[in-house]
Amino acid sequence: MNKNVKPIFEALLSHLETFDKIEVSYLKTCVQVKKRSTVLSIRQKKDCLELEFQLDREDDFFPVFKCQRISKNRILHRVALGELSDFDQQIKIWIKGAYQLIK
């Protein structure tokens, strides 16, 4: 793992440990965090981590770089985190929202 994204990944995993009954799967192309289905996908890019999660609303503002409706009540969001400071309170709220949507 790139030395620049490792602290972001560690902070992300630390935050995810506060959730009940999640499973972290390390796959070839990504890391998936699951409850009953996938809550969060984490992909390592050259100089950042790309997070992918679903919400029941469209929050199409920075740092979201892609929103895509995948069903009537689900919108896929993608966010790139290049520095530890990018993993802020808003990202934590979105991840918690994705977790609660699956729960």
N, C-alpha and C positions, 0 to 999 in steps of 0.2 A: 504494500500500500504506500502511496506517495506520502512523504513526510509532511506535506502541507495539509493533507486532508485527514490524516490519522487523528489529530486532536478533535476534529469535527465529528468523526465517526465515533470516537470514544465518548464524547459529550452526548451524542445522540443515543448511544446504547445505554448510558447512565440514566438519561431521561426516560427511556423506554422501560427500564427496570422498575419504575414506579407504577406501571400498569399491571393489572391482575391477569394472570394466565395467558401470557403471550408466548409464542414460539418463534425463535429466530432461526431461519434456514439460510445457510451459506451455499448459494448456487454458483455455477460457473460464471454467469453474467451479472448477477446481482445478489443482494442480501434481501430476503423477504421477512417481514414481520407479520405474523398471523395471529388471529384470534380463532374464529371459525373459518374465515377467509382472509385474504391478504389485506392488511391495514396499511402497510407502507412497503414500498420497494426502494432500495438504495442502490444506485449504480455509481461506480467510480469512473469518472472521466479523467482526462489528462491532468487537469489542475483543479478539479472540484468534485463534489458529490452531488448527484442528481437524485432528488427525492420525488417519488410519485405516490400520490394518495388520492382518495375520493372523499368528496364532501357532498352535502345535500344542497349546496348553494354554489354560485359562481363568484369566487373572490379573484377577479382578474386584475390584480394590481401587483406592483413590485413587491417581492422578488419572484412572483409567479411569471413564468415565461410561456406557459401553455395551459389552456383550459379546453377541455373537450367533453361535451355531453355524451355520456355512454348509455344513459337510460333516462326515463322520466324524472327520477329522483336522485340521480348520481352524476356528478361532474368530476372528471379526472383533472387533477392539478399537477403540474411539474414545477419544481423549484430547484435552482442551482445554488449550492453553498460553497463558496471559495475560500472563506476565512472563518475562524471560530466565531468572530463577532457577527457573522451572518446568521448563526443559530440563535436567534433572539426569541423574545416572548411570543411574537406573532407566529413563528414557525411551530413553537410548542403548542399554541392554541389550535392550529390547524391539525397537527398530529393527534392531539386529544380528540378533536372533532371527528377525525377519520376513525379513531378507535371506538368512539361512542356510536358512530353510525353502524359499525359492524356488531357491536355489543347488543 
